[in-house]
Amino acid sequence: MRIFRRNNDNNNYLFVAKSDEIPGCAAHGLTISEALNNFQKTAELWLKWFDNPPN
């Protein structure tokens, strides 16, 4: 898992959580905790879709 700090359009920070083990899966938040929490939710949805992709 990697966490990046990025500037948004208002010169505020956003934190981005990303994992090499789940390609294309990333999430962001205003805090590190929020980014990690959002990533967990996103990863669960990604894995659910991966196990049962739409026809």
Buried (B, 14 or more C-beta within 10 A) or exposed (E): EEBEEEEEEEEEEBBBBBBEEBEEBBBBBEEEEBBBBBBEEBBEEBEEEEEEEEE
